[in-house]
Amino acid sequence: MTTRTLQPPAHTSELKVSFPQAHIMLLTFNRPKALNAITPAMNDDVKVVFDWFDSEPSLWIAVVTGEGRLFCAGADLIAWGKRQAGGGAEEDQKAIIRQVDGFASLSRRFVTSKPIIAAVNGGAYGGGTEIVLNCDLVIAGEDAKFALPEVRRGVVAIQGGMPRLARIAGHQQLASEMLFTGRAIPAAEAATRFGFVNKVVPSRDVLPTALAWAAEIVQNSSPEAIQSTKRALLLSNRHGSVEDAVVAHVNSEESKRTFASENIMEGLKAFSEKRTPVWKNPAKL
């Protein structure tokens, strides 16, 4: 199968899906006039597309970005206010628990063992930052800003942002600073102080850099090994004990598939023959 034959599931125009290089899916939030604030339709679109991505063997990595001048402005607060005024608070809380993939079907997504790279143009606010915090790699423009300003509007970063930021940046060290003040931090600070941005580049280079990193992973690494490694990282966030995380990972479908794969033999054979491995699409889990 080649990328030219790929047909993603039907979705609205609020989301763009493309395949810029072999084995790479590019997902673009497409509400630039609304700064890519997430609608219920977008949430449904992302879930359907990512569920399909997870099951498509020829796709090994995803890059997520936003059309226009901002990656994602988070939730539609006007719609949220209307639900609150209409007595929808209890249903909103139940929905958070029920929708296990989180905000935009990405901020708490656990099922996806393929890497996700965030290409952050302009910045990310609220739920947009929560999405970024659950991505595996983050490339941001020099002008990008990140904020979790929910407390300034009487709400909280409920969709995974609080515990994830506490683990990345430390509770008293930095997480409480960002969460309590609600202030926006520049990309450079997100990289050097808070530690959730991998690389800061000129704005024009954000997407090309993210795609280049994706291509490097695709070219150099076995897809089964990468997916098994990501599963180990995800499990490490769910198990307090290193030993428990190791055992859970060994018992995972991703680990079992890696040890039984053609690519493990190809990688070992290529090493002994002093050549570059030629990776194949992995078997479906």
C-alpha positions in Angstrom: 0.0 0.0 0.0 1.3 3.5 -0.8 0.2 6.8 0.7 -1.6 7.7 -2.6 -4.2 5.0 -1.9 -5.0 6.0 1.6 -8.5 7.2 2.2 -9.2 8.6 5.7 -12.7 8.4 7.1 -15.2 11.0 6.2 -14.8 14.2 8.3 -15.9 17.8 8.3 -14.0 20.7 6.7 -12.9 21.7 10.3 -10.2 19.1 10.0 -7.7 18.5 7.2 -6.0 15.2 6.7 -3.1 14.7 4.3 -0.1 12.4 3.8 2.9 14.6 3.0 5.5 11.7 3.1 5.4 8.0 3.2 4.1 6.6 6.5 3.3 10.1 7.9 -0.2 11.5 8.5 -0.6 15.3 8.8 -3.7 16.4 10.8 -4.5 20.1 10.6 -7.1 21.9 12.8 -9.0 24.0 10.2 -10.9 26.8 11.9 -8.4 29.6 11.5 -11.0 32.4 11.9 -11.9 30.9 15.3 -8.2 30.3 16.2 -8.9 26.6 15.8 -11.0 26.5 18.9 -12.3 22.9 19.1 -16.0 22.2 18.3 -17.9 19.0 19.1 -17.7 18.1 15.4 -13.9 18.5 15.5 -13.7 16.3 18.5 -15.6 13.6 16.7 -13.5 14.1 13.6 -10.3 13.7 15.4 -11.4 10.5 17.2 -12.6 8.9 14.0 -9.4 9.8 12.1 -7.1 8.7 14.9 -8.9 5.5 15.4 -8.4 4.8 11.7 -4.8 5.9 11.9 -4.1 3.5 14.8 -5.4 0.6 12.7 -3.7 1.5 9.4 -0.3 -0.4 9.1 1.2 1.9 6.5 1.0 4.9 8.8 3.7 5.0 11.4 3.6 8.6 12.8 1.3 11.6 13.0 2.0 15.4 13.0 -0.7 17.7 14.4 -0.8 21.4 13.6 -3.2 24.3 13.2 -4.2 26.3 10.1 -3.6 30.0 10.3 -1.9 32.0 13.1 -2.6 29.7 16.1 -2.2 26.0 16.8 -5.4 25.8 19.0 -7.2 28.3 21.2 -8.7 25.5 23.3 -12.4 25.1 24.0 -15.3 27.3 22.9 -15.9 29.2 26.1 -19.1 30.8 24.8 -20.7 27.4 24.2 -19.4 26.2 27.6 -21.0 29.2 29.3 -24.3 28.4 27.6 -24.2 24.8 28.8 -23.4 26.0 32.3 -26.2 28.5 32.3 -28.6 25.7 31.1 -27.7 23.4 33.9 -25.3 21.3 32.0 -22.5 21.2 34.7 -23.2 17.6 35.8 -23.4 16.3 32.3 -20.1 18.0 31.4 -18.4 16.3 34.3 -19.8 12.9 33.3 -18.7 13.5 29.7 -15.1 14.1 30.8 -15.0 10.7 32.4 -16.9 9.0 29.5 -14.7 10.5 26.8 -11.5 8.7 27.7 -9.4 10.3 24.9 -9.8 13.7 26.4 -10.0 17.1 24.8 -10.1 16.9 21.0 -9.7 13.2 21.5 -6.0 13.8 22.0 -5.3 15.3 25.5 -5.7 12.0 27.3 -5.4 9.6 24.4 -3.7 6.4 25.7 -4.7 3.9 23.0 -2.4 5.3 20.3 1.1 3.7 20.4 2.3 5.5 17.3 4.2 8.8 17.9 2.4 12.1 17.7 4.4 15.3 17.0 2.9 18.7 17.7 3.9 21.4 15.3 2.9 24.5 17.2 2.4 27.7 15.2 1.5 30.9 17.1 0.7 29.2 20.3 -1.7 27.0 22.3 -4.1 28.0 25.0 -6.2 26.0 27.4 -7.2 22.7 25.9 -4.7 23.4 23.1 -1.9 23.3 25.6 -3.4 20.1 27.1 -3.2 18.5 23.6 0.5 19.6 23.4 1.3 18.1 26.8 0.1 14.7 25.6 2.1 14.7 22.4 5.4 12.8 22.2 7.5 15.5 20.6 6.8 19.3 20.3 8.2 21.7 17.7 7.3 25.3 18.4 7.8 28.6 16.6 9.8 31.3 18.2 6.7 33.5 18.5 4.6 30.7 20.1 3.1 31.1 23.5 1.5 28.5 25.8 -1.0 29.0 28.5 -3.4 27.2 30.8 -5.5 30.3 31.7 -8.6 28.3 32.8 -8.6 29.7 36.4 -9.0 33.2 35.0 -12.4 32.1 33.7 -13.5 30.2 36.7 -12.8 26.8 35.2 -9.8 24.3 35.4 -7.5 22.4 33.0 -9.5 19.3 33.6 -8.6 17.2 30.5 -5.2 15.9 31.7 -3.2 19.1 31.7 -2.8 19.4 35.5 -1.3 16.0 36.3 0.7 15.9 33.1 2.3 19.3 33.7 3.0 18.4 37.4 4.9 15.3 36.2 6.8 17.2 33.6 7.6 20.4 35.4 7.1 19.5 39.1 4.3 20.7 41.4 6.0 23.4 43.4 8.8 24.0 40.9 6.8 25.2 37.9 3.4 23.5 37.4 1.6 25.6 40.0 3.2 28.8 38.6 1.7 28.2 35.2 -1.7 26.8 36.5 -2.3 29.4 39.3 -1.3 32.5 37.4 -2.7 31.5 34.1 -0.1 33.5 32.4 1.2 32.8 28.9 4.8 31.6 28.6 7.0 31.9 25.5 8.2 28.9 23.6 11.8 29.4 24.8 10.6 29.2 28.4 8.4 26.2 27.7 11.5 24.5 26.4 14.2 25.5 28.9 12.2 26.0 32.1 9.1 23.9 31.8 10.5 21.2 29.6 7.6 20.3 27.4 8.9 21.8 24.1 11.7 19.9 22.3 12.8 22.4 19.8 12.1 26.1 19.1 12.6 27.2 15.5 11.7 30.2 13.3 8.0 30.3 12.7 8.3 29.5 9.0 10.2 26.3 9.9 7.8 24.8 12.4 6.0 22.4 10.1 9.0 21.5 7.9 11.0 20.7 11.1 8.2 18.5 12.5 8.0 16.6 9.2 11.7 16.3 9.1 11.8 14.7 12.6 8.9 12.4 11.6 10.8 11.4 8.4 14.0 10.7 10.5 12.0 8.4 12.8 10.4 6.6 9.8 13.7 6.1 8.0 15.9 5.0 10.9 13.6 3.1 13.2 11.5 -0.1 13.1 7.8 0.9 13.4 7.2 -2.0 15.8 10.1 -1.0 18.0 8.9 2.6 18.1 5.4 1.7 19.0 6.5 -0.7 21.7 8.7 2.0 23.1 5.9 4.5 23.2 3.7 1.9 24.9 6.4 1.6 27.6 6.4 5.4 28.1 2.6 5.5 28.4 2.6 2.6 30.9 5.3 4.4 33.0 2.7 7.1 33.6 0.2 4.6 34.9 2.5 2.5 37.1 4.4 3.9 40.1 6.8 1.0 40.2 9.4 0.6 37.5 9.1 -3.2 37.8 5.3 -3.0 37.3 5.8 -0.8 34.3 8.4 -3.3 32.8 6.1 -6.3 33.3 3.1 -4.4 31.9 5.1 -3.5 28.9 6.5 -7.0 28.3 2.9 -8.2 28.4 1.6 -5.5 26.0 0.5 -6.4 22.5 3.1 -3.9 21.1 6.0 -5.7 22.8 4.8 -9.2 21.8 4.4 -8.1 18.2 8.0 -6.6 18.2 9.6 -9.8 19.3 7.7 -11.8 16.7 8.2 -9.3 13.8 10.1 -9.6 10.6 11.6 -6.2 11.3 13.4 -7.4 14.4 15.1 -10.0 12.2 15.8 -7.4 9.5 17.4 -5.0 12.0 19.7 -7.6 13.5 20.6 -9.0 10.0 21.3 -5.5 8.7 23.6 -4.8 11.6 25.7 -8.0 11.0 25.8 -7.2 7.2 26.7 -3.5 7.9 23.9 -2.1 5.8 20.8 0.1 6.4 17.7 -1.9 7.4 14.7 -1.9 5.1 11.6 -1.7 7.3 8.2 -3.2 6.4 4.8 -2.2 7.6 4.0 -3.8 10.9 1.3 -6.4 11.4 -2.0 -5.1 12.8 -2.4 -5.4 16.5 
